[in-house]
Amino acid sequence: MAIQARRIVVHGRVQGVGFRYFVQRAGSRLGLTGKVWNRPDSAVEIVAEGSELQLEAFLREVRQGPRMSEVDRVDVEEIPAGPRQTSFTIEGF
């Protein structure tokens, strides 16, 4: 299973609604590693690593988001896989 990486930027009502925690739980449950953080432009940015199938399932969940969120747009960019992280973390506060 080849490890792939994606940089994902989620736009919409995604801050203040538990989106980062939702992303962390989904990533961990699907066996991905990575990180998620709030951006100053009110978007949420994610770097996730895993197999193609894991990333596809993860993106489906991210596009839906938690109950209180409203996802308007999801930008996905394939990036080189870096040194493998050991978990899925939330950065920032």
C-alpha positions as CSV (number, residue, x, y, z in Angstrom):
1,M,0.0,0.0,0.0
2,A,1.6,3.2,-1.2
3,I,1.4,6.2,1.1
4,Q,-0.1,9.3,-0.5
5,A,-0.5,12.8,0.9
6,R,-3.1,15.5,0.3
7,R,-3.3,19.2,1.3
8,I,-7.0,20.0,1.8
9,V,-8.4,23.5,2.4
10,V,-12.1,23.5,3.5
11,H,-14.1,26.8,3.1
12,G,-17.4,27.7,4.6
13,R,-18.7,27.8,8.1
14,V,-15.9,25.5,9.4
15,Q,-14.5,27.4,12.4
16,G,-16.2,27.4,15.8
17,V,-18.3,24.3,15.0
18,G,-16.0,21.5,16.0
19,F,-14.7,20.9,12.5
20,R,-11.0,20.3,13.6
21,Y,-12.1,17.7,16.2
22,F,-14.4,16.1,13.6
23,V,-11.4,15.9,11.1
24,Q,-9.1,14.4,13.8
25,R,-11.6,11.7,14.8
26,A,-12.4,10.8,11.1
27,G,-8.7,10.7,10.2
28,S,-7.8,8.6,13.2
29,R,-10.7,6.2,12.7
30,L,-9.7,5.7,9.0
31,G,-6.1,5.0,9.9
32,L,-4.7,8.2,8.5
33,T,-2.0,10.4,9.9
34,G,-1.7,14.2,9.6
35,K,-2.7,17.5,11.1
36,V,-5.5,20.0,10.9
37,W,-5.6,23.7,11.8
38,N,-7.6,26.9,11.5
39,R,-6.4,29.4,9.0
40,P,-6.7,33.2,9.5
41,D,-9.0,33.4,6.4
42,S,-11.7,31.4,8.3
43,A,-10.9,28.2,6.4
44,V,-9.6,25.0,7.8
45,E,-6.4,23.4,6.4
46,I,-5.6,19.7,6.6
47,V,-2.6,17.6,5.6
48,A,-3.5,13.9,5.5
49,E,-1.4,10.8,4.6
50,G,-2.6,7.3,3.9
51,S,-3.6,5.0,1.1
52,E,-5.7,6.2,-1.8
53,L,-8.8,4.4,-0.4
54,Q,-8.4,5.8,3.0
55,L,-8.0,9.3,1.6
56,E,-11.1,9.0,-0.6
57,A,-13.2,7.9,2.4
58,F,-11.7,10.8,4.4
59,L,-12.6,13.3,1.7
60,R,-16.2,12.1,1.6
61,E,-16.5,12.8,5.3
62,V,-14.7,16.1,5.2
63,R,-17.0,17.3,2.4
64,Q,-20.0,16.5,4.7
65,G,-18.5,17.9,7.9
66,P,-20.0,17.9,11.4
67,R,-23.7,18.8,11.9
68,M,-23.2,22.5,12.7
69,S,-20.8,23.1,9.8
70,E,-21.5,24.3,6.3
71,V,-18.9,23.2,3.7
72,D,-19.0,25.5,0.7
73,R,-15.8,24.4,-1.1
74,V,-13.0,21.8,-0.6
75,D,-9.7,22.4,-2.4
76,V,-7.5,19.3,-2.7
77,E,-3.9,19.2,-3.8
78,E,-1.7,16.1,-4.0
79,I,1.6,16.7,-2.3
80,P,4.6,14.5,-1.7
81,A,4.4,12.3,1.4
82,G,6.7,13.5,4.0
83,P,8.2,11.8,7.1
84,R,5.3,9.6,8.3
85,Q,3.6,11.1,11.4
86,T,2.4,8.8,14.1
87,S,-1.1,10.2,14.6
88,F,-3.6,12.8,13.5
89,T,-3.2,16.0,15.4
90,I,-4.9,19.3,15.9
91,E,-2.6,22.3,15.7
92,G,-3.4,25.7,17.3
93,F,-6.0,26.2,20.0
